[in-house]
Amino acid sequence: MGLNPLAHYYCFGRTQQLSPHPFFSHELYLDENPDVAATGVCPLEHYLAFGAREGRVAFSAQQFAHLLYEPTTLDADYLACIQDHPVGTNCVRPVQGQMVQTTIQTQTFGVYCSSIGNYFIGEIADFIAAALERCGYRAVRLSEQDLPPDNVDGHIIVAPHEFFYLGEGVQRAGQKDWWSGAIMVNVEQPQTTWFSKAFHFLRKARLILDINVKSAAILRELGLPTQWLPLGYLENYQPFVGSEALPDLLALRSLSPQVRRQRPAIDAPLSERPIDLHFVGTLNPRREQFFARSASWLHQYRCFLHIPPMGDPLIQGQGQALNTEAVIGLSRRSKILLNVHRDELPYFEWHRIVFHGLWQNTLVVTEACHDVPGLEPNVHFVSCSLEEMAERIGWLLRSPEGQVEAERFLDGSPAQVIAPVADFRVEPSSASGLDCQLRRGATLRVFEEREGWCWVRAMPTAMLAGPPPV
């Protein structure tokens, strides 16, 4: 009948309990927020005006979960950021209902995160700044306490759900003319209260970079200018090289002096790593149940489990909080990094699996995750159900066959590029996006060969598909 869909929802649909978008659940929002239901106000109107900033959950996991199980298409528009242009040159954003190409010409970036937020958010911000420097840009690390310098051409705000809610960031939230022109990096999953807090700012940002490929797809489905930002590998990046000794933190004092002092070489066999298994992550009901049930088999191994309760930010150096140096050092001392999801959704926890696992040459054992371009389960990491973990980990750690298999995940076979230039792609297809090129003489490790292609590693986390090194 020609009525604008949003106008139809506001005038008629909401009274019929209809939802305005496949991801926004009218019913869920009212059920979770009886105070809103009691007022009779439009749920979407309340969420956009107040609810998002208050951290009220609006996106129903049941309604977007199907995206997590669908294969990621390599021609998806939200992958263009890594396949066609570097961050800071071109982006796609909606103009009058259509996605159009725009140009962002910047030379200097300010990279911001909260100075009193979780230490691992600062870890991401530091890495982005360093990566920009490697790409030829100038990057300045800033926080909510800093005034944006006049010589900064572009602003990147990491984790807006912290930046605008802690300390002086609350005042920054009122400076819409500044932050609406910024690039924002989302690190949260859509079903969480932290995502809602971020969404209040994400929906008005110039460009969104999401470290999770599926969250990027969801934000694109919502009509927001979003690209996937797979945090990659920087050779000789000192924070992820770490120190020989672990820092003197309260949470690490249960480890023996010898373990704290000596760090195995990154290419040392797993048998030389003194910790069998470690997990670092916040406590929630699902993880609490898993570790309680698993105590009967975990006690057989030398484990380090750091599972503080969710709540206040984990600020490095305070209380039981770890820091980047500690987490990297623990991974380098561990045979296995365990990954357990926060809920039933199979999100790929990139930060834990890639930064703290693959980069440190640690064997990652995780419950099933959604697909990620360039990484393959049971080729680059071990994937199994929570029910299978006791048996699988026991096999990898205790049996001779499992120990050999565990080393295979890390070692591969040595090879060398002999062509003048070799193209490396994110999938075993000449039609897939070009990820990088290596020159003659570059060394790499081959993990699997299949139908004329092979999975290789040129650096500790650069798992790509490329032509056989012959």
N, C-alpha and C positions, 0 to 999 in steps of 0.2 A: 504493500500500500504506500510505499515511498517514504515511510517514516524512518528517520535516523535511528539505527539500532540502539544507541545509547539513550536517546530520547524515549524510545519505546520501553526500554528497561525501567527508566526513571518513572515514567507515567503509568505503565501497566505491568511490566514484567516482575517488578519486585513484589507487587501485591499478589502475584501468582507463584511466588517462591522460585522464580526463574533466576539463573545466574547470568551475569552480563558477559562472562568470558569463560571458556572451558577450564581455565586455571583458577579463576576466582569463584569460590563456592559461597553463594548467598546463604545457604542453609548452615554451612560450617561456621561462617562468621557470626551469625546470630546465636547458634548453639554455644559457641565458645565465649560469647560476650553477651550475657543476658542483660547487662546494663544498657547496651545499645538496643537490644530487642525491645526493652521496656519503653524506650523513647519513641519508637516508631520511625526513627530516622532511616534514610536510605543507607544500607550497609556499605555500598561502594563509596558513596559520598563521605560517610564517616571514616572509612579506611584511608581514603586519600587525604582527607583534611586533618585527621587526628590519629587514627588507628595505627598506620604504618609507623609513624614516629614514636608511638607508645609501645611498639613491638608486638602488636596484636597479629596473630597468624591468620592469613586470609587464603593462602594457596593450599588447596587440598592435595596431599600426596597421591591420593587415589586418582586424581584427575590428570596429573602430569607424569605419573610413574611409567606409563607406557613408553614415553620418550627415552627412559633410561634403558629399556630393553630393546629398542629399535637400533639397528646398525647406523652408525654415523656415516652419512654420505659425504664423500670426499669433495664434492662440488658445493657443499653447503656454504651459504654466504658468510656465516660467522667464522669460517676458516680462512677467509681471504686475508686477514691480517697477517698470517704467517706464510701464506703462499704467494701473495702478489705484491706486498709492500710492507716496509717496516713501520713500526709504530711511529706516528708523528708526521706522516706524509699525506696519506689519503685515508678516508674512512667513508662509511656508508651510513646515512642517517635519514629519518623520515622527514619529508617536506610536503605538506599538504596531502598526507596520506600515502605518498609514494617514497620508496627508498631511492635516494639519489647519491651520486658520488660527490664528495666535497674535498677540498684540499686544506690541510693544516700544515703550514710551514713554520717549523720551530727549530731553534738551534740550542736553546737552553731550557732544561726542564727542572722545575722544583718538584721533588718527590717527598710527599708528606705522609706521616702516620702519627698516631697519638704517642706522646712520650710516656704516658702512664698506662698504656694498653698492654696486651699480651706480648711477651718477648718474641714470639714467633711471627707476629705481624711486622715488627721491626726487621726481622730476618728477611721477610719478603721485600719490604721497602728497600733495604740495603742492597739486596740482590738486583732489583730493578734498576736502581741508580747505577750500580756497577755495570750492568748489561748495556745501559744507554751509553755509558762512557766508552765501552768497547765498540759500540756501533758508530762512534764518532761524534756523539752529542756531548754537551756539557750537562752534568747533573748535579744538583745541589740538594742534599738531604736536609729536610726541614720538619718541624712539628707544629702543633697547634699554638705553641708559644712564640713562633716566629712570624713576623710580618713578611708577606710575599715580597721578595726583592724586585726592584724596578726592572732589572735586566733579565728577568725570567720570562720567556716567551710562552711556555706552557706549564700547566700544573697537573700533577698526577697525585691523586689522593687514594692511598691504600687503606682498605677496610673502613669505609665511611661509617659503619655501625659502631666503631670505636671513636674515630676521629672527631665526630660532631657531638659526642655524648659524654666525653670525659674531660674534666678540667676546663681549660680555656677554650676547648673545642666547641663548647656550648655557645660561646659568643661568635665563633666563626660560622656557626649554622645560620646566623642572622644576616650574613653577608652574601646574599644570593647572587648579586651581580658578579661576585668573584667566583664562587664555586660552581655556578651553572655553566661556566665556560671551561670547567676542568674535565680531565679524563679521570674516571674513577675505576678502581680495581676492586671487584667483588670477590670475596673468598668464602662466602657463606652459602649454604644450601637453602632452597626456596621454602622448605617446610619449617624453617626455624624462626624464632622471634628475632634473631640477629639479622636475618635476611630482610624482614619487614622494616627494621630500623634503617637498614641500608637503602631499602627500596624508596623510602621517602626522598632520598637525595639522588639515587640512581636514575629515577624516571625524569629528572630534570637536567641530567648531566649532558655534556657535549658528546662524550663517547664513553662506553663501558667496556672494560677489559675484564674477562672472567677467567680464573685459573682452571675452571672445570668446564669441559667441552659441553656437557649436557645442560649445565646451568646457563651457558651462553646460548644454547638452542632455545631454552625456555624464555629467556629475556628477549630473544629475537621474536619469538611467537607473540610476546606482549607488545611488539612494535617498537622496541627500544634499540638504539644503535649500539650493537654489541659485537665484540670479536672475542674469540678464544685466545687466551694468552698462556700457552704452555711454557712454564718456567723451565728453561733448558739448562745448559751446561756452560760454565766459564772456566777455561783452563787456568789452573793456578790461582783460583779464587780463594784468597787466604782464609776468610771465615769458615769455609767448608773444607779447608785443609786441616785446620785446628792445630792445637798444641800437643806436644809430646805427653804432657801430664794433664789430667783432668783438673778443672778448677776446684777450689776448696769451697764446696757448697754443702749445706746441711743435708740435702737429699742424697748426696753421693758418699757420705761418710760410712755407710754400711759396707762399701767395697773395701777390699784389702788394700794396704799401701802399695803392694806390687802392681795390682790391677790399675790403681789410680796413676801410678808413675809411668808405666810402660804402655806405649801404643803400638800395636802391630802395624807393619807396613800395609799399604792399601792392597797390594797384590800378594800378600802372604796367604797361605792356605787357611781355610776356615778352622782347621784343627789347631792353629796357633792363636785363635781368638779365645780369651778366657771365659767370656759370657756366652752361654748357650743360646739364650733367647731374651729379647727385651721388648717392652711395649711402653710407649710414652703417649698418654692421652688422658682427657678428663673423664671422670666417672659419670655414668648415667645408668639407669636401671638395666638396660640391655647388657652393657659391659659388666656391670656388677654381677648379674646372673651368670654370664659366661665364665668369669674368673672364679666365682664361687664353685661352680660345677667342675671347673678344670683343676682345682687345687689338688685333686687326687692323682693327677699325672704331672702337673707342672712341678711338684715338689721334687721330682726325680732329677731336675735339671738345675743348672746355675742360671737363675733368672734375675733380671732387674725389671721390676714393674713400677712405673711412676704414674699413678692414677689419682691425681688430686680431684676433689669435688668441683663441679661447675659452680661459678659464682663470680667472685671478684677476679679481675685480670691477674694473670701470672706474670708479675713484673720481675725481671731478672735480678737476682741478688736478694730478693725479699722472701722470707719464710722458706717454704719447701719448693719454691719455683726453681726451675732449671734455667739455662741460657743456651744460646747457640753453641758455644764452645763445649758445653756439657753434653748436649744431645748428639753432636757430631762425634765427640769422643766415645760416647756409649755405643754408637753404631759401629765405629771402627773396631771396637772390642767385642762385638757380638757376631755370632754365627748367623743368627736369624733375627730379623725384625718382624714382629707380629703386627698385623693390621686387622682390627675389628671395627666394623661400622658402628656409628652412634645409634642407628635404628635399622629397620628392615630394608631400607632403600640401598641399592648396591652402588653407592657413590664411590668413585675412584678418588681416594684421598691423596692427591698429587703431591702435596707438600711432604707428607710422611713417606709415601712409597718412593718417590723420585729423589727428593732432596736428601732425606735421611737414610734411605735404603739403597737404591741403585747407585747413586753417586758415591756412596761409601763402600761399594763392592760388597754389600751385605745381602745375604739371601732373604728376600721378602716372601713371607707366607701370609696370604690374605684370603679372606672369604671372597666369594665371587664379586667382581666389580663390573660396571658397565664397560663397554668397549671404549678404547682410546686410540686414535690414529697413531700408528708408529710403535705401539706396544702390544704384545700378545701374551695372554695368560699361558702359563706352563712352558713358555719359551724364555721370557724375560723375568718372570716371577712365578712362584707357586700359587695356584688358586685351588681352593677346596672349601667345602662347607665347614661350619663350626663343628658339626658332629664328626667330621673326618679329621679334624686337626690333630687330635691326640695320636692317632695312628700314623698320619703323614709325618708329623714332626718327629715321632719316635723312630720312624724308618730313616728319615734324613740324618738324624743325629747318632743313631745307635748301630744301624746295620751297615756292613761294608758297602753293599750296593747303593744304599741311600746316600752315604758319604761321598761316593764317587759322583752320583747324580747331582748332589748339592754343589760340588766343585764345578760341574759342567755348566751350571747356570752362570757361574762367574767367569770361568776361564775361556771357554770357546776354543777355537783353533786359530793360530797366528796366520796372518795373510798380509799382503802388501799390494797397493795399487801400482800396476805397471803401465796402464794407459796414461797418456798425457793429462787427461782430466776425466774423472769418473763421476757420473751423476748418481745421486742417492735420493730415493723417493720414499714417501711415507707409507706406501703400500706396494706390493709386488705387481705393479702394472705401469707400463710406460705412459698411460693416460693419467696417472695420479700426480699430485702436486710435487714439484721439485723441492726437496728440503734443503739440500746443500750439495756442494761439489768438493771432491778431494783431488789433489794433484798427485802426479807420479811420485812414488816413494812413501806415501802416507801409510802408516801401519794401522791395522785394525784386527779385531777378533771376529771370527765367523762362528755363529751359534747354530745355524740351521740352514740347509740348502734344500730348495724345493722348486721343481719345474723351471729351472734356469735362473732362479733368484736365490738370494741368501739373506738371512738376517745377520746384521753385523753390528759391531760397536766400534766406533772410531774414537770415542771418549767414554768415560765411565757411565754416562747416561744416554748417549746419542744412539739409541736403538732404531735403526732405519732399514728400509728395504733397498737393496742396490744390486747392480749386476755382479755376477760372480767374479772374484778377484783372480782371474786367470788371463 
